[in-house]
Amino acid sequence: MPTTTLRTGAAKPATKTQAPAADKSVQPVDPHAEMRKRLETMGMTPEAIDAAISTMKDKPKAAAPEAPAVPETNGAEQAAATAEVVDEEPVDTAPEPEGNYDDPFKDPVETTAATGADPAPAAEEDHEPEETEERRVVVNNHWSAASGGALSGDIDRSDFKLPQFKIIQGNGPETVNYTQGEITLVGQVLFRSPTGDKPTEPIRFIPITLQKYFRENLESGSKLKPRNAMTREEVSKLGGSLEFTVVAGKRIKPTWSPAAKVIMLLEKPEKSDAPDHPGFTIEISIGGKTRFFAPAVFYVNGGAYRSFAKSIIDATNFILKTGDKIVLHKRVWKMQIYKKTSGEFTIYTPEVTILNELTPPELLPTIEGLSGAKA
């Protein structure tokens, strides 16, 4: 910003000053150098990269969305906020929510007049990091160039949706078409319900991304849709708790629990109840042998969060590392589904084991493509 000088008396004639000669040894900085490198790793040609970057210029930036209003807390919520915290691991006393849910950040929360409560605020449409206009344009151009023009138009990551891997729990609407405990992929049964102490046959998988969030605990049979929050602060603002508390001598269970969304690559099991399952569409030759894979997203909470997601998170402390960098897809894992009881309820829990087997390099291009997929 130019400075203003106050002068007194007659103005003096301006004197010309000669600008210093430019240092020719200093090379101009390309503001898009980092973006060029990223696009090169995506397989784009120099011409396509230039075209993609040129479309980014003079694009207006979207205004940041306004933050949603925080609901006021009532007296009970204020009492809970100041209650004594009991350091104890939550115990499942109700079955897992039906079907391991659809995308928890997509559908609005439902309420019924019978509850007498104010309508809960709708869940955020997208809690993931906001895509800038610059990145969206580059992504659009990438798919157009990579497909030779077969894909065109305003295509972004929201147009791509992964199939869900589900364990049917509880007695909700999905049990009309499936039996409790069945494991499905792309809406079709992969394993029948495990019985007794015998789990399902193992299924190998590679975790690619894991997003932790928090999910509201509702009483069994509630007609409300559980709310979701990305941080502990959001849970607190919604009047929730994540630990056991004691209020007026009464022990109160947590009203929210950790949950996770995991994107993974499943390998077609050698044995299953659907040997011709249509979900395994990715055919890759590894070591001279053809193997089949399926991308999937798996939503977990409660006991499934602790046995599945928490096991993966724990492994990032030492096993899933290359130097100081966490590489979630570094190893192959094995999963089996067990039938268990929790109080008077029956639940089906995924148990996982990390194998002493590095992810085959032939899978890395597929994994890199899925790491940015919209689940």
ABEGO torsion letter per residue (X at the ends): XBBBBBBBEBBBBBBBBBBBBBBAABBBBBAAAAAAAAAAAAGBBAAAAAAAAAAABGBBBBBBBBBBBBBBBBAAAAAAAABBBBBBBBBBABBBBBGGEBBAAABBBBBBAAAGBBBBBBBBABABBBBBAAAAAAAAAAAAAAAGGABBEBBBAAABBBBBBBBBBEABAAAAABBBGBBBBGGBBABBBBBEABBBBBBBBBBABBBBBBBBBBBBGBABBBBBBABAAAAAAAGBBABBBBBGGBBBBBABBBBBBBBBBBBBBABBABAABAABABBBBBGGBBBBBBBBBBBBBEAAAAAAAAAAAAAAAAABBBEABBBAAABBBBBBBBBBBBEABBBBBBBBBBBBBBBBAAAAAAAAAAAABBX
